[in-house]
Amino acid sequence: MNSKGIANVPEAEAARAVAEAARTEWGGTTLVGPEVAAMPPLTPQSPYWADLTARHGDAALLMSANENPLGPSPAAQAAIQTAVTELHRFPDPRALSLKQAVAAHHQVSEDAVVIGHGANELIERLVRTFVGQGETVVSAWPSYAVYRLVGHAAGREVLLAPLRDGRYDLVGLAALVDLRTKLVFIANPNNPTATYVPHRALVAFLERIPRSVIVVLDEAYAELTDAADFPDSFSLLPLRPRLVVLRTFSKAYGLAGLRVGYGVMDPELVPYLDRVRQAHNVSSVGQAGALAALTDQAHVATSRRVIRQGVHALTAGLKALSLSPLPSQTNFVTVALPKNADGVVRALAERGGYIRRLAGYGLEDTLRITVGRPAENQRILEMLDDLRHLWR
Ligand SMILES: Cc1ncc(COP(=O)(O)O)c(C=O)c1O
């Protein structure tokens, strides 16, 4: 670690070494730049659900990817079925109906909304659009890995402030912001630690950050929170022009497979993001399904209720196993074991239970368990109870 954030210097050195090794004999040009050369190929961290159900049938417990255990709303499913009949047509490149529905839902103007192929595409597009050469991206670690990946893929420096007790350290984050900083990403609530930044702390942070910096609040789990002091970030948008709020249909709306997300921001930013996108970035089926899902807020409310109950059940069950899970405002619970998370995850998988180990985030013996249906939460706790000798 260095004073400028974590892990930047060794990565740069590794990048140079790999790029040197990759130099071809064709006039000294390289196949890829040093940033791409230094990146490992993407290895999915969660097993693909269909492989697991093929192997374990109904006994598979798919609790590793922070999906909604209730699935998509019936209204979304019906809209998708209808949209399928028009699949020979290109999608609306403006995603106009969905954009209007999102604008009405949040009571913002239509020109403040950007629709993306998942929130991930918007994260990538924000970096590619706004972070120029020599400018930096600032975020925290462990936090959502995509900020770092897309920053590096774009050849930009990414500075990461370590979490404090599993939470964003906003003082540490602000300390990384300097004249080169263009984008700050805050995952709120945070993945993979499930903690959140409350409203007042966020406002105080925003007041400290130069107004030239674009602050992105990635609120992928916001619809699932119930903390009274969770930020009302839409109320902050008129106060700070360079604020972006990202949401997704992958979590509370149960549509992770559809790949639709959106951002709400100052309309001044929108045309720039529109320059750096594929015309048909969101499929017709995606637009139709997301639109119907948005109108079915009853399904979102049921999802929130069931997931909050699941968070409480998992938290209580883990505490009964003498563990100390972090407080969660998401659809997963994060918990450190005294040792041997690897052995526990492998033993669970043999029994058909899939949860996520967070070693890739530098949390060697920490587990992330996605909330399932009530019976699934019960079963994973029973399995863990059976395996407790592995971490004793
Ligand atoms: C913090 C955070 N942001 C964004 C995403 C991805 O959202 P999408 O599926 O819309 O790309 C996730 C999904 O795991 C997430 O945890």
PDBQT file of the ligand as one rigid body, heavy atoms in Angstrom, charges set to zero:
ROOT
HETATM    1  C1  LIG A 401     -22.517  -2.377  -6.584  1.00  0.00    +0.000 C 
HETATM    2  C2  LIG A 401     -22.959  -2.983  -7.872  1.00  0.00    +0.000 A 
HETATM    3  N1  LIG A 401     -23.091  -2.200  -8.955  1.00  0.00    +0.000 NA
HETATM    4  C3  LIG A 401     -23.495  -2.698 -10.135  1.00  0.00    +0.000 A 
HETATM    5  C4  LIG A 401     -23.791  -4.034 -10.278  1.00  0.00    +0.000 A 
HETATM    6  C5  LIG A 401     -24.162  -4.590 -11.627  1.00  0.00    +0.000 C 
HETATM    7  O1  LIG A 401     -25.365  -4.136 -12.070  1.00  0.00    +0.000 OA
HETATM    8  P1  LIG A 401     -25.868  -4.599 -13.522  1.00  0.00    +0.000 P 
HETATM    9  O2  LIG A 401     -26.271  -6.022 -13.415  1.00  0.00    +0.000 OA
HETATM   10  O3  LIG A 401     -27.012  -3.676 -13.771  1.00  0.00    +0.000 OA
HETATM   11  O4  LIG A 401     -24.741  -4.390 -14.468  1.00  0.00    +0.000 OA
HETATM   12  C6  LIG A 401     -23.679  -4.881  -9.182  1.00  0.00    +0.000 A 
HETATM   13  C7  LIG A 401     -23.995  -6.320  -9.347  1.00  0.00    +0.000 C 
HETATM   14  O5  LIG A 401     -23.534  -7.193  -8.698  1.00  0.00    +0.000 OA
HETATM   15  C8  LIG A 401     -23.256  -4.354  -7.954  1.00  0.00    +0.000 A 
HETATM   16  O6  LIG A 401     -23.097  -5.136  -6.881  1.00  0.00    +0.000 OA
ENDROOT
TORSDOF 0
